[in-house]
Amino acid sequence: MKLYYFPGACSLAPHIVLRETGLDFELENVDLGTKKTESGADFLQVNPKGYVPALQLDNGQVLTEDQVILQYLADLKPEAGLMPAPGTLERYRLLEWLAFIATEIHKTFGPFWNPESPEASKQIALALLSRRLDYVEDKLAAGGPWLMGDRYTIADAYLGTVLGWCEYLKIDLSNRPRILAYLERNRARPAVQAAMKAEGLIG
């Protein structure tokens, strides 16, 4: 398999999961401005949507979208315990988290990455993000160290990735101690450290 990524983008989540599972994979960096990969290939031929992540399977097919890639990888290595078994209520709870992270947290960061976004749009996004973070803070108070309790899952790889953008964007989390502690736990995992080093995000 080959994961097409951009350093620190949401593609970091499947990169982490690949390392958590121990599956064999290759990495290829994508310049999102030129849509060229580090080998000089046209990324639009890989993923016509033009964004990462994209996971090229051994049979040549390509999967896109974080939620889908994360589930696919977890199901390839069920013994890694990154996703509850099919048919269980716990699995649907995890899918609920994935949908919430993708649609209510991840996408809310959009205006911050667009240099053409007016300040008013950023302030609206920040207010919405704040309400979503309040929800996460409350849920972390009610459960264990991870979103699903004591078990680290693909949802944690995804949430840890997108919440990590707050530091880069200087979004203050000081009034959310549980989220800050959660991020520290996430970053301390060997797979997260290895993925961040491979992407040049830490030394």
The 8 nearest C-alpha neighbors of each residue, nearest first, counted from 0:
[[1, 56, 24, 57, 55, 25, 2, 54],
 [0, 2, 25, 55, 24, 26, 54, 3],
 [3, 1, 54, 26, 53, 4, 25, 27],
 [2, 4, 27, 53, 52, 28, 26, 54],
 [5, 3, 28, 10, 52, 51, 29, 2],
 [4, 6, 29, 8, 28, 7, 10, 51],
 [7, 5, 198, 8, 4, 200, 11, 199],
 [6, 8, 11, 5, 9, 200, 198, 10],
 [9, 7, 10, 5, 6, 11, 4, 51],
 [8, 10, 11, 12, 160, 161, 7, 52],
 [11, 9, 52, 8, 4, 12, 13, 51],
 [10, 12, 14, 9, 13, 7, 8, 15],
 [11, 13, 157, 156, 15, 10, 14, 9],
 [14, 12, 16, 15, 69, 11, 10, 17],
 [13, 15, 11, 17, 12, 16, 194, 10],
 [16, 14, 12, 18, 13, 17, 191, 194],
 [15, 17, 19, 13, 18, 14, 20, 12],
 [16, 18, 14, 20, 15, 19, 22, 13],
 [17, 19, 21, 15, 16, 190, 20, 14],
 [20, 18, 16, 17, 190, 21, 15, 79],
 [21, 19, 17, 18, 22, 79, 16, 76],
 [20, 22, 18, 19, 17, 23, 16, 76],
 [23, 21, 20, 17, 24, 18, 76, 19],
 [24, 22, 21, 0, 25, 17, 18, 1],
 [25, 23, 0, 1, 22, 26, 2, 17],
 [24, 26, 1, 2, 0, 27, 23, 3],
 [27, 25, 2, 1, 3, 28, 24, 4],
 [26, 28, 3, 2, 4, 37, 29, 36],
 [27, 29, 4, 37, 5, 36, 3, 26],
 [30, 28, 36, 5, 31, 4, 35, 37],
 [31, 29, 34, 32, 35, 33, 36, 28],
 [30, 32, 34, 33, 29, 50, 35, 49],
 [31, 33, 30, 34, 35, 29, 49, 50],
 [32, 34, 35, 30, 31, 29, 36, 41],
 [35, 33, 31, 42, 30, 32, 41, 43],
 [36, 34, 41, 42, 33, 30, 40, 39],
 [37, 35, 29, 39, 40, 38, 28, 42],
 [36, 38, 39, 28, 29, 27, 35, 40],
 [37, 39, 36, 40, 27, 35, 28, 29],
 [40, 38, 36, 37, 35, 41, 42, 29],
 [39, 41, 36, 35, 38, 42, 37, 44],
 [40, 42, 35, 43, 44, 34, 36, 39],
 [43, 41, 45, 34, 44, 35, 36, 40],
 [42, 44, 47, 46, 45, 41, 49, 34],
 [43, 45, 42, 41, 46, 47, 40, 49],
 [46, 44, 42, 43, 47, 61, 41, 53],
 [45, 47, 43, 48, 49, 44, 42, 53],
 [46, 48, 43, 49, 44, 45, 42, 50],
 [49, 47, 46, 50, 43, 51, 63, 45],
 [50, 48, 47, 43, 46, 34, 42, 51],
 [49, 51, 48, 52, 31, 46, 53, 47],
 [52, 50, 53, 4, 10, 3, 5, 49],
 [51, 53, 10, 4, 3, 63, 50, 64],
 [52, 54, 63, 3, 51, 62, 2, 55],
 [53, 55, 2, 62, 61, 1, 56, 3],
 [56, 54, 61, 1, 0, 60, 59, 53],
 [57, 55, 0, 59, 58, 60, 61, 54],
 [56, 58, 0, 59, 55, 60, 1, 61],
 [59, 57, 56, 60, 55, 0, 61, 1],
 [60, 58, 56, 57, 55, 61, 0, 54],
 [59, 61, 56, 58, 55, 62, 57, 54],
 [62, 60, 55, 54, 56, 53, 59, 63],
 [61, 63, 54, 53, 68, 55, 60, 64],
 [62, 64, 53, 52, 54, 68, 61, 65],
 [65, 63, 67, 66, 68, 52, 62, 53],
 [64, 66, 68, 67, 69, 52, 63, 13],
 [65, 67, 69, 64, 68, 97, 70, 101],
 [68, 66, 70, 69, 65, 64, 71, 63],
 [67, 69, 71, 65, 70, 66, 72, 64],
 [68, 70, 72, 66, 71, 67, 13, 65],
 [71, 69, 73, 67, 72, 68, 74, 66],
 [70, 72, 68, 74, 69, 73, 67, 75],
 [73, 71, 75, 69, 74, 70, 68, 76],
 [74, 72, 70, 76, 75, 71, 81, 77],
 [73, 75, 77, 71, 76, 72, 70, 82],
 [74, 76, 72, 73, 77, 71, 70, 22],
 [75, 77, 74, 73, 78, 79, 20, 72],
 [78, 76, 74, 79, 80, 73, 75, 81],
 [77, 79, 80, 76, 81, 20, 73, 74],
 [80, 78, 77, 81, 76, 20, 19, 73],
 [79, 81, 78, 82, 77, 83, 152, 73],
 [82, 80, 152, 153, 79, 73, 151, 83],
 [81, 83, 80, 152, 73, 84, 153, 90],
 [84, 82, 90, 89, 85, 80, 81, 87],
 [83, 85, 87, 90, 86, 82, 89, 77],
 [86, 84, 87, 90, 83, 91, 88, 82],
 [85, 87, 84, 88, 90, 91, 89, 83],
 [88, 86, 89, 90, 85, 84, 91, 83],
 [87, 89, 91, 90, 92, 86, 83, 85],
 [88, 90, 92, 87, 91, 83, 93, 84],
 [91, 89, 83, 93, 92, 88, 87, 94],
 [90, 92, 94, 88, 93, 89, 95, 87],
 [93, 91, 89, 95, 90, 94, 88, 96],
 [92, 94, 90, 96, 95, 91, 89, 97],
 [93, 95, 91, 97, 96, 92, 98, 90],
 [94, 96, 92, 93, 98, 97, 91, 99],
 [97, 95, 93, 99, 94, 98, 100, 92],
 [98, 96, 94, 100, 99, 95, 154, 101],
 [97, 99, 101, 95, 96, 100, 102, 94],
 [98, 100, 96, 103, 102, 97, 101, 95],
 [99, 101, 104, 97, 98, 103, 102, 105],
 [102, 100, 105, 98, 99, 103, 104, 97],
 [101, 103, 99, 106, 100, 98, 104, 105],
 [102, 104, 99, 100, 101, 107, 106, 105],
 [105, 103, 100, 107, 106, 102, 101, 128],
 [104, 106, 101, 107, 108, 100, 161, 102],
 [107, 105, 108, 109, 102, 104, 103, 101],
 [108, 106, 104, 109, 105, 124, 103, 128],
 [107, 109, 106, 111, 105, 110, 104, 112],
 [108, 110, 107, 106, 111, 112, 113, 105],
 [111, 109, 113, 112, 116, 121, 108, 120],
 [110, 112, 109, 108, 113, 121, 116, 114],
 [113, 111, 110, 109, 114, 108, 116, 115],
 [112, 114, 110, 115, 116, 111, 109, 117],
 [115, 113, 116, 112, 111, 110, 117, 118],
 [114, 116, 113, 117, 110, 112, 118, 111],
 [117, 115, 113, 110, 114, 120, 118, 121],
 [118, 116, 119, 120, 115, 121, 110, 114],
 [117, 119, 121, 120, 122, 116, 123, 110],
 [118, 120, 122, 117, 121, 123, 116, 124],
 [121, 119, 123, 118, 117, 122, 124, 116],
 [120, 122, 124, 118, 119, 123, 110, 125],
 [121, 123, 125, 119, 124, 120, 126, 118],
 [124, 122, 120, 126, 125, 121, 119, 127],
 [123, 125, 121, 127, 122, 126, 107, 128],
 [124, 126, 122, 128, 123, 127, 121, 129],
 [127, 125, 129, 123, 124, 128, 122, 130],
 [128, 126, 124, 130, 129, 125, 123, 131],
 [127, 129, 125, 131, 130, 126, 124, 132],
 [128, 130, 132, 126, 127, 131, 125, 133],
 [131, 129, 133, 127, 128, 132, 134, 126],
 [132, 130, 128, 134, 133, 129, 127, 135],
 [131, 133, 135, 129, 134, 130, 136, 128],
 [134, 132, 136, 130, 131, 135, 129, 137],
 [133, 135, 131, 137, 132, 136, 138, 130],
 [136, 134, 132, 138, 137, 133, 139, 131],
 [135, 137, 133, 139, 134, 138, 178, 177],
 [136, 138, 140, 134, 135, 139, 133, 141],
 [139, 137, 135, 141, 140, 136, 134, 142],
 [138, 140, 136, 141, 142, 137, 135, 177],
 [141, 139, 137, 138, 142, 136, 177, 143],
 [140, 142, 138, 139, 137, 143, 136, 148],
 [143, 141, 148, 139, 140, 138, 144, 146],
 [142, 144, 148, 149, 145, 139, 141, 146],
 [143, 145, 149, 148, 142, 181, 146, 139],
 [146, 144, 148, 147, 143, 151, 149, 150],
 [145, 147, 148, 155, 139, 144, 154, 143],
 [148, 146, 145, 150, 149, 151, 93, 143],
 [149, 147, 143, 145, 142, 146, 150, 144],
 [148, 150, 143, 145, 144, 147, 151, 146],
 [149, 151, 148, 147, 152, 145, 81, 80],
 [152, 150, 145, 155, 81, 149, 147, 153],
 [153, 151, 81, 154, 155, 82, 150, 156],
 [152, 154, 156, 155, 81, 69, 157, 82],
 [155, 153, 157, 152, 156, 97, 158, 96],
 [156, 154, 158, 157, 153, 152, 159, 151],
 [155, 157, 153, 12, 159, 154, 158, 160],
 [156, 158, 12, 154, 160, 155, 159, 153],
 [159, 157, 155, 161, 160, 156, 162, 154],
 [160, 158, 156, 162, 157, 155, 161, 163],
 [161, 159, 157, 163, 158, 162, 12, 156],
 [160, 162, 163, 158, 164, 159, 105, 157],
 [163, 161, 164, 159, 160, 165, 158, 182],
 [162, 164, 160, 161, 165, 166, 159, 182],
 [163, 165, 167, 162, 166, 161, 168, 160],
 [166, 164, 170, 168, 163, 167, 162, 169],
 [165, 167, 169, 164, 168, 163, 170, 171],
 [166, 168, 164, 165, 169, 163, 170, 162],
 [167, 169, 165, 166, 170, 164, 111, 171],
 [170, 168, 166, 167, 165, 171, 164, 172],
 [171, 169, 165, 168, 166, 172, 167, 164],
 [170, 172, 173, 169, 165, 174, 166, 175],
 [173, 171, 175, 174, 170, 179, 176, 178],
 [172, 174, 175, 171, 176, 179, 178, 170],
 [175, 173, 172, 176, 171, 177, 179, 178],
 [174, 176, 172, 173, 178, 177, 136, 179],
 [177, 175, 179, 178, 174, 180, 173, 172],
 [176, 178, 180, 179, 175, 136, 181, 139],
 [177, 179, 181, 180, 176, 175, 136, 182],
 [178, 180, 176, 182, 181, 177, 183, 175],
 [181, 179, 183, 177, 182, 178, 176, 184],
 [182, 180, 178, 184, 179, 183, 177, 185],
 [183, 181, 185, 179, 184, 180, 159, 186],
 [182, 184, 180, 186, 185, 181, 187, 179],
 [185, 183, 181, 187, 182, 186, 180, 188],
 [184, 186, 182, 183, 187, 188, 181, 159],
 [187, 185, 183, 188, 184, 191, 182, 192],
 [186, 188, 184, 185, 183, 189, 192, 191],
 [187, 189, 191, 186, 190, 185, 192, 184],
 [190, 188, 192, 191, 193, 187, 186, 19],
 [191, 189, 193, 18, 192, 188, 19, 15],
 [192, 190, 194, 188, 193, 189, 15, 186],
 [191, 193, 189, 195, 190, 194, 196, 188],
 [194, 192, 190, 196, 191, 195, 189, 197],
 [195, 193, 197, 191, 196, 192, 15, 190],
 [194, 196, 200, 198, 192, 197, 193, 201],
 [195, 197, 199, 201, 193, 198, 194, 200],
 [196, 198, 194, 195, 199, 193, 200, 201],
 [199, 197, 195, 6, 196, 200, 194, 7],
 [200, 198, 196, 197, 201, 195, 202, 6],
 [199, 201, 195, 198, 196, 7, 202, 6],
 [202, 200, 196, 199, 195, 198, 192, 197],
 [201, 196, 199, 200, 195, 197, 192, 198]]
